[in-house]
Amino acid sequence: MSDAPQVGRGAVTPVRVVIGLCLVAPFVAMLWVGSYAKADPAFIGIPFFYWYQMLWVLASTALTMAAHQLWRRDQRGRATRSQDGGEAK
């Protein structure tokens, strides 16, 4: 056995699960091509295939920003608990 301190991997919390879902959702939506490989319904003359992808550009930005904010809040909470003498995981 070594005398090196053990580094915790961290706990899987509901906040971290939500962060993961926010980051994975755009990939799943874009990789599932069969769900949007069609022309109808058109929006202001633009086929569904194109406007669906552009909508996901905006949605991906919003989801990434939300994941970032949740991550920052989670890290601040862990730092506060660590400073208060609680065990940070």
Residue pairs with C-beta under 8 A, 6 or more apart in sequence:
8 88
8 89
10 16
10 89
11 89
13 74
15 70
15 73
15 74
16 74
18 67
18 70
19 67
19 70
19 71
19 74
22 63
22 64
22 66
22 67
22 70
23 63
23 64
23 67
25 59
25 63
26 56
26 59
26 60
26 63
29 35
29 56
30 53
30 56
36 48
36 49
36 52
36 53
37 49
38 47
38 48
38 49
39 47
39 48
39 49
40 47
40 48
41 48
42 48
43 51
78 88
78 89
79 88
81 87
81 88
82 88
